[in-house]
């Protein structure tokens, strides 16, 4: 499971509201991809789930994670900050 702070959930909900016409079943996709010599890189996008994805709800946000990424993200926390 991935935990999302209340601040991050509010921000994601506003993004989902903006995309509701294009992605009516959209959610927050969180993923891991290879980053070369620096290791893994983490990413997020507003997306719809594929058949093999893990989908769950956290703080009222639909969270989508592919099976490979889930191995690395299980137990992660997502926070949103606007400062440096």
TAPEHU-V384160 format. One line per field, one symbol per residue. psi: psi as a letter, one per 20 degrees, with the letter a starting at -180 (. if undefined). burial: b if it has 9 or more other C-alpha atoms within 8 Angstrom, else e. A space follows every 10 residues. Layout:
psi = ???
burial = ???
This chain:
psi = qpqprggggg gghhghhhjh ghmhkraopp rpqqkcijbq qqrqqprqqr hiqpprppkj pppppqhghh hhipiqppqp qjr.
burial = ebbbbeebbe bbbebbeebb eebeebbbbb bbbeeeeeeb eeeeebbbbe eebbbeebee bbbbbbbebb eebeeeebee eeee
